[in-house]
Amino acid sequence: MDLQFIGATETVTGSKYLLTSGNNRILIDCGLFQGLKNLRERNWNPLPFMPSQINNVVLTHAHLDHSGYIPVLIKQGFKGKIYCSHGTRELCKILLPDSGFLQEEEANFANRHQLTNHKPALPLYTRKEAEDSLDYFHPIEFEQDQDLGGGLKFRLLHAGHILGASMIRMTDGKRTLVFTGDLGRPHDVMMNAPDFIEETDYLVMESTYGDRLHGSENPKDELAEVINRTSKRGGTTVIPSFAVGRAQAILYLIQQLQKENKIPEIPVFLDSPMATDVTDLYCDFAPEHKLSKNECAAMCRTAKIINTVDESKALDTDKFPKIIISASGMATGGRVVHHLKTYIGDPRNTILFAGYQAAGTRGQAITQGAKEVKIHGEYHPVRAEIVVQDALSAHADYGEIIEWLKHLKKAPKEVFLTHGEPIAADVFRRKIKETFGWKVHVPQYLEIADLV
């Protein structure tokens, strides 16, 4: 058995792991590279394997950095099954077609405005190709063994993080390998805590926050302070938000603050059709989160839903104080980019980032103090208040993961740290080694590990 690290090495995107066991070739996750240009270009490079030779894909969860490359894999010849949880499939039914649509829109925009060196610019895949890829999905239940043939089988364990998020426990009867995917937090605003594992021979684990703690701030109180401060200035709070998970947590907290009269009665807008569809799913997957049916219903009523492009444009015409929640979370695309063009130059406004900002993204540039930011080929001055709220992160920080690791009853043969920037992964490697004395390795891109 060997494992090749084809993504999420020295970066937080592009998760892909190729597990070879006898004649079985299993791809764990199939994500898009995002952020820096040299990473995004990998999406267009040939894969180090023939997609037609992959037997099956197993997904940890639906976020595009874990699932967004699936339509390309199928275009290039994959014919097997894609296993995941039911929640992951339902989210992918929303996320993947939207990803294809956005890529078509961005290519068309670049062609119309001559913002590309490619003649013409093409999407990585289309909405139709993404929709067709959904036929390959085979959802399964948590905590039930799935036979992959050749003595290889796996089961899904709850990872917290977002709806449907799973850890994957893979075994060939001789050795066991666990992929954490993105590990949720023990005291998340909405999601249940991740399951504990007691033993595994090998552990592939994320390190997104390997060098950071989220802090002790109460996310609801912190959100209230930002909204109140901004509204007193007569400004608008713009929240670039991931459509899956983060948008729902923010809506829930705003609903609670409104109920407790802790924020003024200003309009709240959810300008993300995808986030709207995702929010409705929370009522269907109640066992995976902490909200009651009444709380789910109230969350869905918190914001006015913006459906059309004209409605979205109107938000930038009317300058009255309000809250706009809009994708994408790293401000790399989507409707929020247009809102940034309108609001980021006014010091009365606030841009609130409520999640991790990967290297090379517009969100990272803004949160690290950029004085101006390039949007649609033009530079815009950053004069609005910029707030980063890590307390709403859906990723466990290094302290929370260390506590989670303490439930292992014996040391793994080796821990592989992926899905982290180089410094974060290396800091976390040292913390695990110092705490437990375990063998810990940070793989490089395309490295192959022999799992003896």
GIZISUL-V692900 format. One record per backbone hydrogen bond with DSSP energy under -1.0 kcal/mol. NH is the residue of the N-H (numbers start at 0). CO is the residue of the C=O. E is the energy in kcal/mol with one decimal. If there is no record, write none. Layout:
nh->[NH | NH]
co->[CO | CO]
e->[E | E]
This chain:
nh->[1 | 2 | 3 | 4 | 5 | 6 | 7 | 13 | 14 | 16 | 17 | 18 | 19 | 20 | 23 | 25 | 26 | 27 | 28 | 29 | 30 | 31 | 39 | 40 | 41 | 42 | 43 | 52 | 53 | 54 | 55 | 56 | 57 | 58 | 65 | 66 | 67 | 68 | 69 | 72 | 73 | 74 | 75 | 76 | 77 | 81 | 82 | 88 | 89 | 90 | 91 | 92 | 93 | 94 | 95 | 97 | 98 | 99 | 100 | 101 | 102 | 103 | 104 | 105 | 106 | 107 | 108 | 109 | 110 | 111 | 112 | 114 | 129 | 130 | 131 | 132 | 133 | 134 | 135 | 136 | 137 | 139 | 142 | 145 | 147 | 151 | 152 | 153 | 154 | 156 | 158 | 161 | 164 | 165 | 166 | 167 | 168 | 169 | 170 | 171 | 176 | 177 | 178 | 179 | 183 | 191 | 194 | 201 | 202 | 203 | 204 | 206 | 209 | 211 | 221 | 222 | 223 | 224 | 225 | 226 | 227 | 228 | 229 | 230 | 231 | 233 | 234 | 236 | 237 | 238 | 240 | 245 | 246 | 248 | 249 | 250 | 251 | 252 | 253 | 254 | 255 | 256 | 257 | 258 | 259 | 260 | 261 | 265 | 268 | 269 | 270 | 271 | 275 | 276 | 277 | 278 | 279 | 281 | 283 | 287 | 288 | 289 | 295 | 296 | 297 | 298 | 299 | 301 | 303 | 305 | 311 | 312 | 313 | 315 | 317 | 322 | 323 | 324 | 325 | 330 | 335 | 338 | 339 | 340 | 341 | 342 | 343 | 345 | 348 | 349 | 350 | 351 | 352 | 360 | 362 | 364 | 365 | 366 | 367 | 368 | 369 | 372 | 374 | 377 | 379 | 381 | 382 | 383 | 384 | 386 | 388 | 391 | 392 | 395 | 397 | 397 | 400 | 401 | 402 | 403 | 404 | 405 | 406 | 407 | 408 | 412 | 413 | 414 | 415 | 416 | 417 | 418 | 424 | 425 | 426 | 427 | 428 | 429 | 430 | 431 | 432 | 433 | 434 | 435 | 436 | 440 | 445 | 446 | 448 | 450 | 451]
co->[19 | 448 | 17 | 446 | 15 | 15 | 12 | 31 | 64 | 27 | 3 | 25 | 1 | 23 | 20 | 18 | 55 | 16 | 57 | 65 | 14 | 63 | 35 | 36 | 38 | 39 | 40 | 49 | 50 | 24 | 24 | 80 | 26 | 82 | 62 | 62 | 63 | 29 | 66 | 68 | 69 | 70 | 71 | 73 | 72 | 135 | 56 | 84 | 85 | 86 | 87 | 88 | 90 | 90 | 91 | 93 | 94 | 95 | 96 | 97 | 98 | 99 | 100 | 101 | 102 | 103 | 104 | 105 | 106 | 107 | 108 | 109 | 125 | 126 | 127 | 128 | 130 | 131 | 132 | 133 | 81 | 83 | 155 | 153 | 151 | 148 | 170 | 145 | 168 | 166 | 164 | 159 | 161 | 59 | 156 | 178 | 154 | 176 | 152 | 174 | 169 | 201 | 167 | 203 | 158 | 287 | 157 | 175 | 413 | 177 | 415 | 417 | 206 | 208 | 217 | 218 | 219 | 220 | 221 | 222 | 223 | 224 | 225 | 226 | 227 | 230 | 229 | 321 | 349 | 323 | 325 | 243 | 241 | 244 | 245 | 246 | 247 | 248 | 249 | 250 | 251 | 252 | 253 | 254 | 255 | 257 | 256 | 263 | 322 | 303 | 324 | 269 | 271 | 272 | 273 | 274 | 275 | 278 | 280 | 284 | 285 | 189 | 291 | 292 | 293 | 294 | 295 | 298 | 267 | 269 | 307 | 308 | 309 | 312 | 313 | 266 | 236 | 268 | 238 | 327 | 326 | 334 | 335 | 336 | 337 | 338 | 339 | 342 | 345 | 235 | 384 | 237 | 386 | 357 | 329 | 360 | 361 | 362 | 363 | 365 | 364 | 379 | 377 | 374 | 372 | 370 | 343 | 343 | 348 | 350 | 352 | 388 | 389 | 182 | 208 | 211 | 396 | 397 | 398 | 399 | 400 | 401 | 403 | 404 | 197 | 200 | 200 | 438 | 202 | 440 | 204 | 7 | 420 | 421 | 422 | 423 | 424 | 425 | 426 | 427 | 428 | 429 | 430 | 431 | 432 | 414 | 4 | 443 | 2 | 0 | 449]
e->[-2.1 | -2.5 | -2.5 | -2.6 | -1.8 | -1.3 | -1.7 | -2.2 | -2.0 | -1.6 | -2.4 | -3.3 | -2.8 | -2.6 | -2.2 | -3.0 | -2.4 | -3.4 | -2.5 | -3.5 | -2.6 | -2.5 | -2.6 | -2.3 | -1.3 | -1.4 | -1.5 | -2.4 | -1.5 | -2.2 | -1.0 | -2.6 | -2.5 | -2.7 | -2.4 | -1.5 | -2.1 | -2.5 | -1.8 | -2.1 | -2.2 | -2.1 | -1.8 | -1.6 | -2.0 | -2.7 | -3.3 | -2.0 | -2.2 | -2.1 | -2.7 | -1.9 | -1.1 | -3.2 | -1.9 | -1.3 | -2.4 | -2.3 | -2.5 | -2.7 | -2.2 | -2.0 | -2.6 | -2.9 | -2.0 | -2.4 | -2.7 | -2.4 | -2.1 | -2.7 | -2.3 | -2.5 | -2.0 | -2.7 | -2.4 | -1.4 | -1.0 | -1.5 | -1.7 | -1.4 | -3.4 | -2.6 | -3.2 | -3.0 | -3.1 | -1.6 | -2.4 | -2.0 | -1.5 | -2.5 | -2.0 | -2.0 | -2.0 | -2.7 | -3.0 | -2.4 | -2.6 | -3.5 | -2.6 | -1.5 | -3.2 | -2.3 | -2.5 | -2.6 | -3.1 | -1.8 | -2.7 | -1.9 | -1.8 | -3.1 | -3.0 | -1.1 | -2.0 | -1.3 | -2.6 | -2.3 | -2.1 | -2.2 | -1.9 | -2.4 | -2.7 | -2.4 | -2.2 | -2.6 | -2.0 | -1.3 | -2.4 | -2.5 | -3.0 | -3.4 | -2.5 | -1.1 | -1.9 | -2.0 | -2.4 | -2.3 | -2.5 | -2.3 | -2.6 | -2.5 | -2.1 | -2.5 | -2.6 | -2.3 | -1.9 | -1.3 | -2.8 | -2.0 | -2.8 | -2.3 | -2.5 | -1.1 | -2.1 | -2.0 | -2.3 | -2.4 | -1.6 | -1.1 | -1.5 | -1.7 | -1.6 | -3.2 | -2.5 | -2.4 | -2.4 | -2.4 | -2.0 | -1.1 | -3.1 | -2.2 | -1.8 | -2.6 | -1.9 | -1.2 | -2.2 | -2.2 | -2.8 | -2.9 | -2.0 | -1.3 | -2.4 | -1.4 | -2.4 | -1.7 | -1.1 | -2.5 | -2.5 | -1.3 | -1.8 | -2.3 | -3.0 | -2.6 | -3.2 | -1.8 | -2.3 | -1.9 | -2.2 | -2.5 | -1.6 | -1.6 | -2.1 | -2.5 | -3.3 | -1.7 | -2.5 | -3.0 | -2.7 | -2.5 | -2.5 | -2.5 | -3.2 | -1.2 | -2.3 | -2.4 | -1.3 | -1.5 | -2.3 | -2.3 | -1.9 | -1.8 | -2.7 | -1.1 | -1.5 | -2.0 | -3.2 | -2.3 | -1.3 | -2.3 | -3.3 | -2.5 | -2.6 | -3.1 | -2.6 | -2.2 | -2.7 | -2.2 | -2.2 | -1.9 | -1.9 | -2.5 | -2.2 | -2.7 | -2.1 | -2.9 | -1.4 | -3.0 | -3.0 | -2.1 | -3.1 | -2.4 | -1.1]
